[in-house]
Every structure is written in C-alpha cells, then in structure tokens.
Amino acid sequence: MTTPKFTIIKQHICDMIESGLWCEHSKVPSENELAEQFTVSRMTARRALQELTEQGLLVRSQGAGTFVATFKSQSSLLEIKNIADEIQVRGHKHHAQQRQLKAVPVNEEMAILLAVKPDETVFYSEVLHFEDDQPIQLEQRFVNARLVPDYLHQDFTVITPHEYLSVEAPLTEATHEVEAVLADKETCALLAIGQTQPCLQVKRRTWSSQGVVSLAILTSPGNKYRLGSHLTF
C-alpha cells in the first residue's frame, strides 16, 4: 500500500524536529516550498502542515509563516470560560486588582506567537483575580495592539480582559498549553502561597477572524483547580 504524500511530508517534518535540525521557533518551509520539494500539490502540503499544527507540533501565524512550536505546547479542547462567571456560578464574589496595563516591546518568541513584526509593541495587562477575599488567579496577557487598539483605556477591575476581548475581537479559535509549575517568589506572594506549592499554569493563545488576538498566561494555586472538559478556577 502506497503511503500518502501528506504523511511522508509530516514524517519528514517530525524527523527534522526530532533530530534537532529544526529547533523551537524555527521557521519551516512554506506550502509552496514543500509542494515543490515533494512534487505534490499545494493542498497536499497544506494538509500536512495543518495536521501537525492541530497536534501542537507547529504554530502557524497568519502573514508570518509556520514555526516549530514550544515542545511542551499542545492543543486542547478546554472550554474558555470567564473567571468572573465561574466564581459567581459557585455563589461566590469575584473582584480583581489591576496591577499593570502598558505597551511593551516584543521578543522573538512573542512576535511569532502574536504574528506581529519584531519591532512592534504589544499591550500587556496583569490582573490578580479574587474569589471572595482569596487570590485565585494571576492573569498576565499580551494583546495584539493592531487588533485591539483601545485595550489600554479599559478598567479591568470593572470588566475582565476576557469579557472585553470577546466583544471587541470575538474569539474563533484557541490553543492551550497546560503544565504544573513552581511559581516565582513574586507570584507566590500575590497568590498567598508558599514557594514549594505547585501551581497550574495555562498558556492560552486566541484568535479572531482577523488574526491572533492575545496570549494569556494564567497561574493558579494547584489546590484550587479542576481539569476536565473545561478549566474551572
């Protein structure tokens, strides 16, 4: 039985990554380049790239190309919920402390993840969420300034970043990277936990119809989460 050409292309890409020739964040050949290299149609090459992207091995950024993903990253079917709604459903009170809201330059990795040019600035917010009076989540979010130009003018003690972005740039797609981490000293102090207590950290990358909207890094005490069909804080 003949092996499908898109499978051969996928195996080639996997081999290049596993051998170390293509490291994290390396740009991989385009659809046209792969089509020419393997003498296939562009559609066949596109299928190979798309399937590896869905598996979390590659990251595709509109207008920038396709790159090798961070090795720990993975796609997930975690349902995106607004943390304020989650807390209120449990009969508790949500409030937030806005710690930072500013424009920042991007590094190479962030430029790839947000599909922006290396010399662009993006918006950064840092919000500490509380359930009743207990800190429950530190939300650090990088936002594509071109897609959400008024982000810095918001008050995220009144509306959560998720609520605002859902209106201004309705989400069409998301990927998640989930891992257990030991937070740094400052984060532990904000979450009122010891430095040896593990945390759950979710890195969530979201898209609208116009492109990548944001990368959110959500850190919560490890004894205050459930992981199932969706994430609950």
GIMO-V875103 format. One record per residue. N is the residue number from 0. RES is the residue in one small letter. PSI is psi in degrees with one decimal (999 if undefined). OMEGA is omega in degrees with one decimal (999 if undefined). D_FIRST is the distance of its C-alpha to the first C-alpha in Angstrom with 2 decimals. Layout:
n=N res=RES psi=PSI omega=OMEGA d_first=D_FIRST
n=N res=RES psi=PSI omega=OMEGA d_first=D_FIRST
This chain:
n=0 res=m psi=130.0 omega=-177.2 d_first=0.00
n=1 res=t psi=132.9 omega=178.5 d_first=3.82
n=2 res=t psi=129.9 omega=178.8 d_first=6.46
n=3 res=p psi=144.8 omega=-177.0 d_first=9.21
n=4 res=k psi=-36.5 omega=-178.9 d_first=12.27
n=5 res=f psi=-31.1 omega=177.1 d_first=14.63
n=6 res=t psi=-38.5 omega=177.8 d_first=12.98
n=7 res=i psi=-41.6 omega=179.1 d_first=13.37
n=8 res=i psi=-43.6 omega=178.1 d_first=16.91
n=9 res=k psi=-44.2 omega=-179.4 d_first=17.67
n=10 res=q psi=-39.0 omega=178.0 d_first=16.80
n=11 res=h psi=-46.9 omega=-179.4 d_first=18.97
n=12 res=i psi=-43.8 omega=178.6 d_first=21.78
n=13 res=c psi=-41.2 omega=179.7 d_first=21.68
n=14 res=d psi=-41.3 omega=-179.8 d_first=21.85
n=15 res=m psi=-37.4 omega=179.4 d_first=24.81
n=16 res=i psi=-46.2 omega=-178.0 d_first=26.59
n=17 res=e psi=-28.7 omega=179.7 d_first=26.11
n=18 res=s psi=-13.7 omega=-178.5 d_first=27.31
n=19 res=g psi=-2.2 omega=179.3 d_first=30.42
n=20 res=l psi=-32.2 omega=173.0 d_first=30.05
n=21 res=w psi=109.9 omega=-177.5 d_first=30.00
n=22 res=c psi=179.4 omega=177.7 d_first=32.65
n=23 res=e psi=135.4 omega=175.5 d_first=33.87
n=24 res=h psi=5.2 omega=174.7 d_first=34.86
n=25 res=s psi=141.5 omega=177.6 d_first=33.27
n=26 res=k psi=133.1 omega=-179.1 d_first=32.28
n=27 res=v psi=161.5 omega=-178.8 d_first=28.62
n=28 res=p psi=150.6 omega=-179.6 d_first=27.59
n=29 res=s psi=171.6 omega=176.4 d_first=27.99
n=30 res=e psi=-44.6 omega=-179.2 d_first=25.49
n=31 res=n psi=-42.2 omega=-179.4 d_first=26.69
n=32 res=e psi=-41.7 omega=178.1 d_first=26.44
n=33 res=l psi=-38.5 omega=178.8 d_first=22.86
n=34 res=a psi=-41.6 omega=179.3 d_first=21.94
n=35 res=e psi=-41.9 omega=-177.9 d_first=23.65
n=36 res=q psi=-38.9 omega=-175.3 d_first=22.32
n=37 res=f psi=6.6 omega=177.8 d_first=18.60
n=38 res=t psi=56.2 omega=178.9 d_first=19.26
n=39 res=v psi=174.4 omega=176.5 d_first=18.26
n=40 res=s psi=159.6 omega=177.3 d_first=20.50
n=41 res=r psi=-33.3 omega=179.4 d_first=23.03
n=42 res=m psi=-38.8 omega=178.6 d_first=21.68
n=43 res=t psi=-43.8 omega=178.5 d_first=18.31
n=44 res=a psi=-39.0 omega=179.6 d_first=20.42
n=45 res=r psi=-40.0 omega=-179.8 d_first=22.71
n=46 res=r psi=-41.1 omega=179.6 d_first=20.11
n=47 res=a psi=-46.4 omega=-179.8 d_first=19.20
n=48 res=l psi=-40.5 omega=-178.5 d_first=22.95
n=49 res=q psi=-43.2 omega=-178.7 d_first=23.79
n=50 res=e psi=-38.0 omega=177.7 d_first=21.46
n=51 res=l psi=-30.2 omega=175.4 d_first=22.78
n=52 res=t psi=-42.9 omega=178.9 d_first=26.24
n=53 res=e psi=-28.1 omega=178.4 d_first=25.89
n=54 res=q psi=-7.1 omega=178.0 d_first=24.92
n=55 res=g psi=6.3 omega=-178.9 d_first=28.13
n=56 res=l psi=-30.7 omega=-179.8 d_first=26.76
n=57 res=l psi=159.6 omega=174.6 d_first=28.00
n=58 res=v psi=126.1 omega=179.4 d_first=31.10
n=59 res=r psi=126.9 omega=179.0 d_first=31.36
n=60 res=s psi=120.9 omega=-176.9 d_first=34.91
n=61 res=q psi=126.5 omega=178.6 d_first=35.78
n=62 res=g psi=-12.7 omega=-177.9 d_first=37.29
n=63 res=a psi=-33.0 omega=-179.8 d_first=36.73
n=64 res=g psi=-163.5 omega=-178.9 d_first=32.99
n=65 res=t psi=137.8 omega=-173.6 d_first=30.44
n=66 res=f psi=156.5 omega=173.8 d_first=31.40
n=67 res=v psi=128.5 omega=-176.5 d_first=30.27
n=68 res=a psi=162.7 omega=168.9 d_first=31.73
n=69 res=t psi=134.2 omega=-170.2 d_first=34.25
n=70 res=f psi=-23.4 omega=-179.8 d_first=32.32
n=71 res=k psi=-8.2 omega=-171.8 d_first=34.03
n=72 res=s psi=153.3 omega=178.7 d_first=33.34
n=73 res=q psi=150.0 omega=173.8 d_first=31.28
n=74 res=s psi=157.9 omega=-177.4 d_first=31.07
n=75 res=s psi=155.8 omega=175.2 d_first=32.77
n=76 res=l psi=20.4 omega=179.0 d_first=33.64
n=77 res=l psi=129.5 omega=179.9 d_first=37.25
n=78 res=e psi=135.2 omega=-179.2 d_first=39.55
n=79 res=i psi=120.8 omega=179.6 d_first=42.08
n=80 res=k psi=148.7 omega=173.4 d_first=45.59
n=81 res=n psi=124.9 omega=-173.3 d_first=48.96
n=82 res=i psi=-34.0 omega=178.6 d_first=50.69
n=83 res=a psi=-40.9 omega=178.5 d_first=54.05
n=84 res=d psi=-41.2 omega=179.9 d_first=52.74
n=85 res=e psi=-44.7 omega=-178.4 d_first=51.15
n=86 res=i psi=-42.1 omega=-179.1 d_first=54.49
n=87 res=q psi=-35.1 omega=177.3 d_first=56.53
n=88 res=v psi=-32.9 omega=178.9 d_first=54.40
n=89 res=r psi=1.4 omega=178.8 d_first=55.39
n=90 res=g psi=17.1 omega=-179.1 d_first=59.00
n=91 res=h psi=171.5 omega=-176.5 d_first=59.58
n=92 res=k psi=131.5 omega=176.4 d_first=60.82
n=93 res=h psi=137.6 omega=164.6 d_first=58.78
n=94 res=h psi=162.8 omega=-173.3 d_first=60.40
n=95 res=a psi=151.6 omega=175.7 d_first=59.22
n=96 res=q psi=117.6 omega=178.8 d_first=60.68
n=97 res=q psi=114.4 omega=-174.5 d_first=59.66
n=98 res=r psi=-38.7 omega=180.0 d_first=59.75
n=99 res=q psi=146.6 omega=174.5 d_first=58.41
n=100 res=l psi=106.5 omega=-171.4 d_first=57.61
n=101 res=k psi=169.7 omega=172.5 d_first=57.31
n=102 res=a psi=139.0 omega=-178.5 d_first=55.41
n=103 res=v psi=151.2 omega=173.6 d_first=53.64
n=104 res=p psi=157.8 omega=-179.1 d_first=51.83
n=105 res=v psi=148.2 omega=170.1 d_first=48.10
n=106 res=n psi=-179.7 omega=-175.4 d_first=46.43
n=107 res=e psi=-44.2 omega=-178.4 d_first=43.12
n=108 res=e psi=-44.1 omega=-178.4 d_first=41.03
n=109 res=m psi=-34.6 omega=177.3 d_first=42.96
n=110 res=a psi=-40.7 omega=178.1 d_first=42.65
n=111 res=i psi=-46.8 omega=-174.9 d_first=38.85
n=112 res=l psi=-33.5 omega=-179.8 d_first=38.85
n=113 res=l psi=1.3 omega=178.7 d_first=41.33
n=114 res=a psi=46.1 omega=177.3 d_first=40.02
n=115 res=v psi=166.6 omega=179.1 d_first=43.49
n=116 res=k psi=150.0 omega=-176.5 d_first=44.87
n=117 res=p psi=-24.4 omega=-178.0 d_first=46.01
n=118 res=d psi=5.5 omega=178.6 d_first=49.63
n=119 res=e psi=161.3 omega=170.2 d_first=49.73
n=120 res=t psi=153.4 omega=175.6 d_first=51.44
n=121 res=v psi=169.9 omega=178.6 d_first=50.14
n=122 res=f psi=145.4 omega=-179.3 d_first=52.07
n=123 res=y psi=131.1 omega=174.0 d_first=52.29
n=124 res=s psi=146.9 omega=176.1 d_first=53.68
n=125 res=e psi=116.5 omega=-175.0 d_first=54.42
n=126 res=v psi=132.4 omega=176.3 d_first=55.44
n=127 res=l psi=120.0 omega=-178.4 d_first=56.41
n=128 res=h psi=143.3 omega=-179.8 d_first=55.93
n=129 res=f psi=143.2 omega=169.1 d_first=58.20
n=130 res=e psi=114.8 omega=-165.2 d_first=58.04
n=131 res=d psi=-118.3 omega=-179.3 d_first=61.71
n=132 res=d psi=12.0 omega=-177.3 d_first=63.15
n=133 res=q psi=128.9 omega=176.0 d_first=60.26
n=134 res=p psi=128.6 omega=-172.4 d_first=57.90
n=135 res=i psi=-23.8 omega=-177.7 d_first=54.39
n=136 res=q psi=134.9 omega=169.8 d_first=52.20
n=137 res=l psi=118.6 omega=-179.1 d_first=52.46
n=138 res=e psi=116.1 omega=175.4 d_first=50.61
n=139 res=q psi=123.1 omega=-171.8 d_first=50.03
n=140 res=r psi=131.3 omega=173.2 d_first=48.51
n=141 res=f psi=130.6 omega=-171.6 d_first=47.66
n=142 res=v psi=137.1 omega=177.2 d_first=47.72
n=143 res=n psi=110.4 omega=-174.2 d_first=46.74
n=144 res=a psi=-30.4 omega=-179.4 d_first=50.22
n=145 res=r psi=-32.4 omega=-176.9 d_first=49.19
n=146 res=l psi=-25.3 omega=-178.3 d_first=47.74
n=147 res=v psi=72.0 omega=-171.3 d_first=50.53
n=148 res=p psi=-22.8 omega=-177.4 d_first=53.65
n=149 res=d psi=14.7 omega=-175.0 d_first=56.18
n=150 res=y psi=-39.2 omega=-175.8 d_first=54.61
n=151 res=l psi=-10.0 omega=-177.8 d_first=57.46
n=152 res=h psi=7.2 omega=-175.5 d_first=60.07
n=153 res=q psi=159.4 omega=174.1 d_first=58.99
n=154 res=d psi=103.7 omega=-174.6 d_first=60.64
n=155 res=f psi=14.0 omega=165.2 d_first=57.98
n=156 res=t psi=-14.0 omega=-179.5 d_first=60.57
n=157 res=v psi=-40.0 omega=178.9 d_first=60.81
n=158 res=i psi=142.2 omega=179.2 d_first=57.18
n=159 res=t psi=154.2 omega=175.1 d_first=54.07
n=160 res=p psi=-39.3 omega=179.1 d_first=51.78
n=161 res=h psi=-45.8 omega=179.4 d_first=48.99
n=162 res=e psi=-44.7 omega=-178.0 d_first=51.31
n=163 res=y psi=-46.5 omega=-178.3 d_first=52.39
n=164 res=l psi=-32.0 omega=179.5 d_first=48.93
n=165 res=s psi=-26.8 omega=178.5 d_first=47.68
n=166 res=v psi=-46.5 omega=-173.8 d_first=50.36
n=167 res=e psi=-32.3 omega=-179.4 d_first=50.37
n=168 res=a psi=75.0 omega=-174.8 d_first=46.61
n=169 res=p psi=130.2 omega=-173.1 d_first=44.85
n=170 res=l psi=135.7 omega=178.7 d_first=41.74
n=171 res=t psi=-16.0 omega=-174.2 d_first=38.35
n=172 res=e psi=151.9 omega=177.3 d_first=36.05
n=173 res=a psi=148.8 omega=169.5 d_first=36.45
n=174 res=t psi=157.0 omega=-178.5 d_first=34.78
n=175 res=h psi=144.8 omega=167.9 d_first=36.36
n=176 res=e psi=122.8 omega=-174.6 d_first=36.60
n=177 res=v psi=130.2 omega=176.6 d_first=38.35
n=178 res=e psi=157.5 omega=173.2 d_first=39.91
n=179 res=a psi=133.4 omega=-177.3 d_first=42.96
n=180 res=v psi=160.7 omega=166.1 d_first=45.43
n=181 res=l psi=115.5 omega=-174.8 d_first=48.94
n=182 res=a psi=159.6 omega=177.3 d_first=50.77
n=183 res=d psi=171.9 omega=-173.2 d_first=53.25
n=184 res=k psi=-42.9 omega=-177.9 d_first=56.97
n=185 res=e psi=-43.0 omega=180.0 d_first=57.74
n=186 res=t psi=-41.0 omega=177.9 d_first=55.01
n=187 res=c psi=-40.3 omega=179.3 d_first=56.15
n=188 res=a psi=-41.7 omega=179.9 d_first=59.69
n=189 res=l psi=-38.0 omega=-178.8 d_first=58.71
n=190 res=l psi=-0.5 omega=178.1 d_first=56.79
n=191 res=a psi=47.1 omega=178.0 d_first=59.64
n=192 res=i psi=162.8 omega=175.9 d_first=57.53
n=193 res=g psi=159.2 omega=-176.8 d_first=57.77
n=194 res=q psi=-13.6 omega=178.4 d_first=55.70
n=195 res=t psi=-2.3 omega=-179.1 d_first=53.95
n=196 res=q psi=125.5 omega=-178.9 d_first=52.77
n=197 res=p psi=151.3 omega=176.9 d_first=49.06
n=198 res=c psi=156.5 omega=169.0 d_first=48.14
n=199 res=l psi=128.4 omega=177.7 d_first=45.15
n=200 res=q psi=125.8 omega=177.8 d_first=44.12
n=201 res=v psi=125.4 omega=172.7 d_first=41.92
n=202 res=k psi=114.8 omega=-173.0 d_first=40.96
n=203 res=r psi=121.6 omega=178.8 d_first=40.23
n=204 res=r psi=126.9 omega=-173.3 d_first=39.11
n=205 res=t psi=150.1 omega=179.7 d_first=39.73
n=206 res=w psi=153.2 omega=162.9 d_first=39.12
n=207 res=s psi=-175.8 omega=179.4 d_first=40.94
n=208 res=s psi=-16.5 omega=-177.6 d_first=39.91
n=209 res=q psi=-7.4 omega=178.9 d_first=41.57
n=210 res=g psi=-165.4 omega=-178.8 d_first=39.77
n=211 res=v psi=127.5 omega=-177.7 d_first=40.13
n=212 res=v psi=-50.2 omega=-174.1 d_first=43.38
n=213 res=s psi=161.5 omega=168.3 d_first=43.97
n=214 res=l psi=117.4 omega=180.0 d_first=43.00
n=215 res=a psi=135.4 omega=175.0 d_first=44.91
n=216 res=i psi=111.0 omega=-173.5 d_first=45.42
n=217 res=l psi=116.4 omega=-176.6 d_first=46.72
n=218 res=t psi=125.8 omega=-178.5 d_first=48.27
n=219 res=s psi=151.1 omega=174.7 d_first=49.73
n=220 res=p psi=136.4 omega=-174.4 d_first=51.32
n=221 res=g psi=-19.1 omega=-179.7 d_first=48.77
n=222 res=n psi=11.6 omega=-176.3 d_first=50.95
n=223 res=k psi=35.4 omega=177.9 d_first=51.09
n=224 res=y psi=159.3 omega=169.2 d_first=47.57
n=225 res=r psi=144.7 omega=178.5 d_first=44.94
n=226 res=l psi=115.2 omega=-179.7 d_first=41.21
n=227 res=g psi=-128.3 omega=178.3 d_first=39.29
n=228 res=s psi=-21.8 omega=170.7 d_first=37.94
n=229 res=h psi=167.5 omega=-176.1 d_first=40.38
n=230 res=l psi=129.8 omega=179.2 d_first=42.74
n=231 res=t psi=129.8 omega=179.1 d_first=46.35
n=232 res=f psi=999 omega=999 d_first=49.20
